[in-house]
Structures are given as structure tokens and as C-alpha cells.
């Protein structure tokens, strides 16, 4: 499928389409297997998001198929194990690693810390689609992947998810990876990449900002080499052109569902211009050492204007940013390996990680 890569942008693309009088496209052409999964997901989300801002956890558990960690390597040589970071608050992570490095003198592997999507309120690191995605990232990126099971809203509002992300990085910097992983494969914590999709992309940004501003011993040991935001969940009180044009056309994210998620996550009484959501303006805080970023945009994603504005903000503040656009991509396309753009994305991520490796690896 067609893919475009944009390096110079701000509001330009959004302004060009604004004059098209909100021409609504036809729904995207998708394989029936993807359509069926999307229908099941969206139906479950609409059923469990209560009007009072709470989640019917029991009902969602019936639709959210979980995958157990597997110490035995799969057919591709990837194994996984769960690591407790803070038992008191139920914070843990699932670590995916190759069974062995495959060579006696193989170079250390990078570490990818992954934050799953779900509107801050749904899904887990054990949800089957994220277990499968992280296994794929481990295999194809040749990296150890640490998938964070952060606390969910509305039971745990802002800034709980950001705090959890920071504490997982601190755990890596002080305790390190599990002994069995460290014994099997060498890793390099100076090549740590934060990756997140949708709400997880929002978390990845805020954790990267906080970590880049930190000056602790653990922050010096874990060096952020880059951050990859897959269709990150940003917003504001304004309704953008893409939100109006694609509402009800692009699957998964509608304005109503997005608004519900912001109400569940943000402090009570806050609107969508809260700094956690609205990070695209000149007033957005950004640490001086914020790492290079890759921002992935889908043509059928209602959030795309906010994502382009975010990349523009990074560039205006002098940060390295690469924007990769998939014009036919729906929100969450990366969890469907049968979609061609999903495979292209993995290649782009691998290239981004190689470009941003420390000089000793170049």
C-alpha cells in the first residue's frame, strides 16, 4: 500500500484539507477478518464505557482475551516472563526476549519499553493482541521488549500511568532485566527506545519528557535513544478537521469514545486542554534532552491532525522528528499483521532504531 513520509510540516496539511468542505471518504477497504475483530472490539468498548464514567470490568474481561507468559520459546525463538515492579499497586511488565543471542560474540540488543493503547482505561500487557505484537517486535526488531502493565483509569487517573512508566524505567536502571534474560542475551540500556500506541503513545511522550529531565543514577544508566509514537492520543477542546470529517468513518476512535476516555483519565473537572492531552502548542513543556521521535499517522485516524501538530511542536522546539504517514491506515492497524502497512511499519521502526543507535554501533 502507498506510504508517504513527511519531514517538513506544521499545520500545512491540515490547512490544505480544511478547504475541502469536509468531504467524507468511503469507509476503508479491509479484510473480513480485520472487520470482524474491529466489530467485536468496538462493540465491547461501547458496552463497557458507562455513562457515569466508570468501566464494566467484568463485561470487558469476557471480550479481552488474555495470553499467559511463556517461558518456553515459541516457533520463532521468543519467550516471555512477567516481572513485578511494585506489588502494592499491581504494577508489572511482560518481558519478551530471544531465547539466546544466536552467536558467541553477538552485539548487545536494544531495549524497547512498550506502552499499550486502550484509551488509558482498557486492555493490558497480557491482552492477546499486545502479547502477539510485542512478540513480533522482539523477533523483527531484534530487541528485548518490556511491555508495561500500567494502572488504568478511571480508577487511577492522571498522572498514574506516567508515574508507572517512570517507575518501570527506574526498575530497569536499578534492578535491571530478569536474571534469565540477562544470562541469555546481552542488552544495552543506552539503546532504550520508548514505544507506545494510541494512549500508550501519549504515555511514551510524557515519560520521555520526564525521564529526559531526570538526573538520577538510574536515569544515567538507562539512556533514551528514541521514542516511537504510533498514532498517539493527543487532543484539545477544539474539534479538528479530521475529527469532523472522519467521525463515524474511521473505525475504533470516534469523538464520543475519545471524549469519554479523556473524562476518565484527566483530573476531575479538567477539560481536554489539560497539558496531559493538549501538548501541541507553544506552551508545551519539553525537556532539553528529549530524544529523537518518530510519529506514525494513519489516513483514517480521527486523531491525525493532533499528531501532525505534535510533530510540528517538536520541530519548532528544535527536536529531531520523523513523520511517517500511511494514507489508507486505520487506527490500530499495527496489531493486524495481515495488513501490509503493518509490515511496512516494522521496517520503518527498525530503520529509525538503527539511525539513532549510539555512535559505537554505527
C-alpha positions as CSV (number, residue, x, y, z in Angstrom):
1,X,0.0,0.0,0.0
2,X,1.0,3.6,-0.6
3,X,3.1,5.2,2.1
4,X,4.3,8.8,2.4
5,X,7.0,10.2,4.7
6,X,6.8,13.8,5.8
7,X,9.7,15.7,7.3
8,X,8.7,19.3,7.0
9,X,5.3,20.1,8.3
10,X,3.3,22.1,10.8
11,X,-0.4,22.9,10.2
12,X,0.1,22.9,6.4
13,X,-1.5,19.6,5.5
14,X,-4.4,20.2,7.9
15,X,-5.0,23.6,6.3
16,X,-4.9,22.2,2.8
17,X,-7.7,19.8,3.6
18,X,-9.8,22.2,5.6
19,X,-11.0,23.9,2.4
20,X,-12.4,20.6,1.0
21,X,-15.7,21.2,2.9
22,X,-15.2,18.1,5.0
23,X,-15.5,15.6,2.1
24,X,-16.1,12.4,3.9
25,X,-14.3,9.4,2.4
26,X,-15.7,6.0,1.8
27,X,-15.0,3.5,4.7
28,X,-11.6,1.8,4.3
29,X,-11.4,-1.5,2.5
30,X,-10.4,-4.1,5.0
31,X,-10.1,-7.9,5.0
32,X,-13.2,-9.5,6.6
33,X,-11.0,-11.0,9.4
34,X,-10.0,-7.4,10.4
35,X,-13.6,-6.1,10.1
36,X,-14.8,-8.9,12.3
37,X,-12.2,-8.2,15.0
38,X,-12.9,-4.4,14.8
39,X,-16.6,-5.0,15.2
40,X,-16.1,-7.2,18.3
41,X,-13.7,-4.6,19.8
42,X,-15.9,-1.6,19.2
43,X,-19.0,-3.3,20.4
44,X,-17.2,-4.3,23.6
45,X,-15.9,-0.8,24.2
46,X,-19.4,0.8,23.7
47,X,-20.9,-1.7,26.1
48,X,-18.5,-1.2,28.9
49,X,-18.0,2.5,28.8
50,X,-20.7,3.6,31.3
51,X,-22.4,6.9,31.2
52,X,-21.2,7.7,34.7
53,X,-17.5,7.5,33.6
54,X,-16.8,4.0,35.1
55,X,-15.9,0.8,33.3
56,X,-17.8,-2.5,33.5
57,X,-14.6,-4.5,34.1
58,X,-16.3,-7.9,34.3
59,X,-18.1,-7.5,31.0
60,X,-14.9,-6.3,29.2
61,X,-13.0,-9.3,30.6
62,X,-15.3,-11.6,28.7
63,X,-14.1,-9.9,25.4
64,X,-10.5,-9.2,26.3
65,X,-8.7,-12.5,25.6
66,X,-5.6,-12.8,27.7
67,X,-2.3,-14.6,26.8
68,X,-0.2,-16.1,29.5
69,X,3.6,-15.5,29.6
70,X,5.5,-18.4,28.0
71,X,9.0,-19.3,29.3
72,X,9.3,-21.9,26.6
73,X,10.4,-20.3,23.3
74,X,7.8,-20.1,20.6
75,X,8.4,-21.2,17.0
76,X,10.4,-18.0,16.3
77,X,12.6,-18.4,19.4
78,X,10.8,-15.7,21.5
79,X,10.0,-16.3,25.2
80,X,8.3,-14.1,27.8
81,X,8.0,-13.7,31.5
82,X,6.2,-11.3,33.9
83,X,8.2,-9.1,36.2
84,X,6.7,-7.5,39.3
85,X,7.8,-3.8,39.7
86,X,5.5,-2.8,42.6
87,X,3.2,-5.5,44.0
88,X,1.4,-3.0,46.3
89,X,-0.1,-1.2,43.3
90,X,-0.2,-4.1,40.9
91,X,2.5,-2.7,38.6
92,X,4.2,-5.3,36.4
93,X,5.7,-5.7,33.0
94,X,6.0,-8.6,30.5
95,X,9.5,-9.1,29.1
96,X,9.9,-10.6,25.7
97,X,13.4,-11.8,24.7
98,X,15.1,-14.2,22.2
99,X,15.9,-17.5,23.8
100,X,19.6,-16.8,23.0
101,X,21.7,-14.3,21.1
102,X,22.5,-16.9,18.5
103,X,26.2,-16.1,18.4
104,X,29.0,-16.1,20.9
105,X,30.2,-12.6,20.0
106,X,26.8,-11.0,19.1
107,X,26.4,-7.3,20.0
108,X,24.1,-6.3,22.8
109,X,20.4,-5.9,21.9
110,X,18.5,-2.7,22.3
111,X,15.6,-2.5,24.8
112,X,12.1,-1.4,23.7
113,X,9.8,-0.3,26.5
114,X,6.2,-0.6,25.2
115,X,3.0,1.2,26.4
116,X,-0.2,-0.4,25.1
117,X,-3.2,1.5,23.9
118,X,-6.8,1.4,25.1
119,X,-7.8,5.0,25.9
120,X,-6.0,4.8,29.3
121,X,-8.9,2.7,30.6
122,X,-8.9,-0.7,28.7
123,X,-6.6,-3.6,27.8
124,X,-3.4,-4.9,29.4
125,X,0.1,-6.1,28.6
126,X,-1.4,-9.6,28.6
127,X,-4.2,-8.8,26.1
128,X,-3.7,-11.2,23.2
129,X,-3.2,-8.6,20.5
130,X,-0.5,-6.8,22.5
131,X,1.2,-10.1,23.5
132,X,1.3,-11.0,19.8
133,X,2.5,-7.5,18.8
134,X,5.3,-7.4,21.3
135,X,6.4,-10.9,20.3
136,X,6.6,-9.7,16.7
137,X,8.6,-6.6,17.7
138,X,11.0,-8.7,19.7
139,X,11.5,-11.0,16.7
140,X,11.7,-8.5,13.9
141,X,13.4,-5.6,15.7
142,X,15.9,-7.9,17.4
143,X,15.3,-6.3,20.7
144,X,14.2,-7.1,24.2
145,X,10.7,-5.8,24.7
146,X,9.4,-4.7,28.1
147,X,5.6,-4.3,27.9
148,X,4.3,-2.1,30.8
149,X,1.1,-3.1,32.5
150,X,0.3,0.4,33.9
151,X,-2.7,1.2,36.1
152,X,-5.9,2.0,34.3
153,X,-8.4,4.9,34.5
154,X,-10.9,5.9,35.9
155,X,-9.8,4.0,39.0
156,X,-6.3,5.5,38.5
157,X,-6.4,8.9,36.8
158,X,-3.6,11.2,35.7
159,X,-0.7,11.0,36.4
160,X,-0.8,7.3,37.5
161,X,0.1,5.9,34.1
162,X,3.0,8.3,33.7
163,X,4.2,7.5,37.2
164,X,4.1,3.8,36.4
165,X,6.1,4.3,33.2
166,X,8.8,6.2,35.1
167,X,9.0,3.5,37.8
168,X,9.5,0.8,35.2
169,X,12.4,2.7,33.8
170,X,13.8,3.2,37.3
171,X,13.4,-0.6,37.8
172,X,15.5,-1.2,34.7
173,X,18.1,1.2,35.8
174,X,18.5,-0.2,39.3
175,X,17.4,-3.9,39.2
176,X,17.9,-4.5,35.5
177,X,16.3,-7.2,33.4
178,X,15.4,-10.6,34.9
179,X,18.4,-12.8,35.5
180,X,17.4,-15.4,33.0
181,X,17.1,-12.8,30.2
182,X,20.4,-11.2,31.1
183,X,22.1,-14.6,31.1
184,X,20.7,-15.5,27.7
185,X,21.2,-12.3,25.7
186,X,23.4,-9.2,26.2
187,X,21.5,-6.0,26.3
188,X,22.4,-2.3,26.1
189,X,20.4,0.1,28.2
190,X,22.0,3.1,26.4
191,X,19.8,1.9,23.4
192,X,16.4,2.2,25.1
193,X,13.5,3.2,23.0
194,X,10.1,4.1,24.3
195,X,7.3,2.9,22.0
196,X,3.6,3.4,22.5
197,X,0.4,3.3,20.5
198,X,-2.7,5.5,20.9
199,X,-3.0,6.3,24.7
200,X,0.3,4.5,25.0
201,X,1.9,6.9,22.6
202,X,0.7,9.7,24.9
203,X,2.3,8.0,27.8
204,X,5.5,7.4,25.9
205,X,5.8,11.2,25.2
206,X,5.2,12.2,28.8
207,X,7.5,9.5,30.2
208,X,10.2,10.5,27.7
209,X,9.9,14.2,28.8
210,X,10.1,13.3,32.5
211,X,13.0,10.9,32.0
212,X,15.0,13.3,29.8
213,X,14.7,15.9,32.6
214,X,15.7,13.4,35.4
215,X,19.2,13.5,36.8
216,X,19.3,10.3,39.0
217,X,21.8,7.5,38.7
218,X,19.2,5.2,37.1
219,X,18.4,7.9,34.5
220,X,22.0,8.0,33.6
221,X,22.1,4.2,33.2
222,X,19.0,4.0,31.0
223,X,19.6,6.3,28.1
224,X,16.6,7.1,25.8
225,X,17.8,6.7,22.2
226,X,14.4,7.5,20.7
227,X,10.7,7.5,21.1
228,X,8.2,6.0,18.6
229,X,4.6,7.2,18.9
230,X,2.1,5.1,16.9
231,X,-1.0,7.2,16.2
232,X,-0.6,8.9,19.7
233,X,-3.7,10.0,21.6
234,X,-3.5,13.8,21.9
235,X,-6.4,16.3,21.8
236,X,-7.9,19.5,22.9
237,X,-11.2,21.3,23.2
238,X,-11.1,22.3,19.5
239,X,-12.6,20.0,17.0
240,X,-10.1,19.5,14.2
241,X,-10.9,19.0,10.5
242,X,-10.0,15.3,10.7
243,X,-12.2,14.7,13.7
244,X,-15.2,16.2,12.0
245,X,-14.5,14.6,8.6
246,X,-13.7,11.1,9.8
247,X,-16.0,10.7,12.8
248,X,-18.1,7.6,12.1
249,X,-15.9,6.7,9.1
250,X,-12.6,5.7,10.6
251,X,-13.1,2.7,12.9
252,X,-12.1,2.5,16.6
253,X,-11.8,6.2,17.6
254,X,-14.8,8.4,17.4
255,X,-15.2,11.8,19.1
256,X,-17.6,10.3,21.6
257,X,-15.3,7.5,22.6
258,X,-12.3,9.8,22.8
259,X,-14.2,12.3,24.9
260,X,-15.2,9.5,27.3
261,X,-11.5,8.4,27.6
262,X,-10.3,11.9,28.4
263,X,-13.0,12.4,31.1
264,X,-12.0,9.1,32.6
265,X,-8.2,9.8,32.6
266,X,-7.9,13.6,33.3
267,X,-8.3,15.1,36.8
268,X,-12.0,15.5,37.6
269,X,-13.2,18.8,36.3
270,X,-10.4,19.2,33.8
271,X,-11.1,19.7,30.1
272,X,-9.2,18.5,27.0
273,X,-6.9,21.5,27.1
274,X,-5.2,20.0,30.1
275,X,-1.4,19.6,29.5
276,X,-1.7,15.8,29.5
277,X,-3.9,16.0,26.4
278,X,-3.0,19.3,24.7
279,X,0.7,19.0,24.1
280,X,0.9,20.6,20.6
281,X,1.1,24.3,21.4
282,X,4.0,26.7,22.0
283,X,3.4,26.4,25.8
284,X,4.0,22.6,25.8
285,X,6.9,21.7,28.1
286,X,9.7,19.7,26.6
287,X,13.0,18.6,28.3
288,X,16.2,19.8,26.6
289,X,17.4,16.2,26.3
290,X,14.1,14.9,24.7
291,X,15.2,12.1,22.3
292,X,14.6,11.9,18.6
293,X,11.0,10.9,17.8
294,X,9.1,9.0,15.1
295,X,5.4,9.8,14.8
296,X,3.2,7.5,12.8
297,X,0.0,8.9,11.3
298,X,-2.9,7.0,9.6
299,X,-5.1,8.5,6.9
300,X,-8.3,7.1,8.5
301,X,-7.4,8.1,12.0
302,X,-9.6,10.9,13.5
303,X,-6.6,11.9,15.7
304,X,-4.2,12.7,12.8
305,X,-4.4,16.5,13.0
306,X,-3.3,16.4,16.6
307,X,-0.5,14.1,15.7
308,X,0.8,16.4,12.9
309,X,0.6,19.3,15.3
310,X,2.6,17.4,17.9
311,X,5.4,16.7,15.4
312,X,5.3,20.3,14.4
313,X,5.7,21.4,18.0
314,X,8.8,19.1,18.4
315,X,10.4,20.6,15.3
316,X,9.7,24.2,16.3
317,X,11.5,23.4,19.6
318,X,14.5,22.1,17.7
319,X,13.9,18.4,18.2
320,X,14.6,15.7,15.6
321,X,11.3,14.2,14.4
322,X,10.3,11.9,11.6
323,X,6.7,11.7,10.5
324,X,5.6,8.5,8.6
325,X,2.2,8.5,7.1
326,X,0.1,5.6,5.9
327,X,-2.8,7.2,3.9
328,X,-5.0,4.0,4.0
329,X,-4.3,3.1,7.6
330,X,-7.0,2.8,10.3
331,X,-6.3,3.5,14.0
332,X,-4.6,0.5,15.5
333,X,-3.5,-1.0,12.1
334,X,-0.3,-2.2,13.6
335,X,-2.0,-5.0,15.6
336,X,-3.2,-6.7,12.4
337,X,-0.3,-8.5,10.7
338,X,-2.5,-9.3,7.7
339,X,-2.4,-5.6,6.8
340,X,0.5,-4.7,4.5
341,X,1.1,-1.3,6.3
342,X,1.7,-3.2,9.5
343,X,4.8,-4.9,7.9
344,X,6.0,-1.7,6.4
345,X,5.8,0.0,9.9
346,X,8.1,-2.6,11.4
347,X,10.7,-1.9,8.7
348,X,10.4,1.9,9.5
349,X,10.8,1.3,13.2
350,X,13.9,-0.9,12.7
351,X,15.5,1.8,10.4
352,X,14.7,4.5,13.0
353,X,16.3,2.5,15.7
354,X,19.4,1.8,13.6
355,X,19.7,5.5,12.7
356,X,19.5,6.5,16.4
357,X,21.9,4.0,17.8
358,X,24.9,5.4,19.8
359,X,28.0,6.1,17.6
360,X,29.7,2.9,18.7
361,X,27.1,0.9,16.8
362,X,27.3,2.9,13.6
